[in-house]
Amino acid sequence: MFELRSFAARSAATLLLALSASIAAAQAAKPRVVVLATGGTIAGAGASVVNSATYQAAKVPVDKLIAGVPELAEVAQVRGEQVFQIASESFTNDKLLALGKRVAALAKDPAVDGIVITHGTDTLEETSYFLNLVVRSDKPVVVVGSMRPGTAMSADGMLNLYNAVVVAGSADARGKGVLVAMNDEIHSGRDVAKRINIKTSAFGSQWGPLGMVVEGRTYWFRLPAKRHTATSEFDIEKIDSLPDVQIVYGAGNMALELYDAVQRSGAKAVIHAGTGNGSVANYAVDKLRSLRSQGLQVIRSSRVGDGFVLRNSEQPDDKYDWVVAHDLNPQKAKILAAVALTRTADPKELQRIFWEY
C-alpha cells in the first residue's frame, strides 16, 4: 500500500511538473510587447458614463490600462512604461524626440518583439508619421488611441488596445512601417488622419486601411508603397533637435502678415495649406517668393482632406523654387519638412524626399 501511495505521489508530482513546464513554454512562446503610454483619451475619465465627449484626458496610468484588459495576457507577454501623461495637443518636438528615442531603444532589444504606444487622438497622426520616418527597425510599432474615455458607455479603448497588442505581436506585421490600430482597422502611420472628432470611426485614409483585426486575428489587404522605418534615410539616434516649421492656413482674403510672423519666429519652412490644389492667392505670390528669397522654404500643401498637390500646377514651383507636399496633409507635411531639414536645405532634395516618403 505504501509503495502504491508513493508511486501515485510521484506520478502526481511528475504530472504537475510537466503541466507547469507546458504552461511556462506556452507563455514563453507568446510575443513580448511593451506598451508605452503617453496619455490621451484612452487614459481619460469622465464624470459619468454618458460623458463621451466631455472628460479629462491623461488620468489613468499605464499599469491600470493594461490591468483593465486581462485578455492581453492571452495574446502576449505585456509590460508597460509611462513615458508621458498628457493630452496629445500638448506634444512638442522635444516630446516627439524623446518618444522616438525610447521606441528605437526598445526596438533594438532582442527581448522585445513589438511596441504599442497609447496616444491622444488629436496629434496621433503626426506622431505615427514621425516614428514611421525615423525609427530604423522592422519590428511592429503600433500607435493606438480611443475616441471615448474608458468611463463612457461603449468606450472603444479596451478593444483598440487589445487589437494594437495583437498587431504588435504579429510576425506578419513586421516590415510594414509604423501602424495605427483604431476601430478594428490597421492603418499606415503615414496615411492615416483624424477626420471627425465625435465618432469612434474617426480615423481613416484616402488610400484605405492596410488591414483589419477581427477577434484577435490580423487580416492584410495592401502594403505601404512609400519609404519608411528600416529603409528610411533618417535615424532618430542621429537627431537631437528638429527645425521649426509652421503652417499658414489658406482661405479667402488672407492677411499676409501671417507669413511675416512665421519668418520672425525663426521657422525654417512654412507649409502653405492652400485651397484646392495647394492654390496661392494672386496677392500672396510675391510675399511667398520674397520669403523664399530670404531662405524660408515654401511648401505647398492643401487644406482639402483628400487628393494631392500637383507640382507646377496652379503655380510654377520650379521657377519659384517651391516644394509640393504631394498627398500629405499640412500637419504631416510639417512633420516631414522638419525631419528632412535635419539633412538638407536644398529644395530639389526636399522635393525628392516628399515624393519618396
Summary of the structure (lengths in Angstrom):
residues: 357
radius of gyration: 23.9
end to end distance: 76.9
largest distance: 103.9
contacts: 1230
relative contact order: 0.10
helix: 38%
strand: 20%
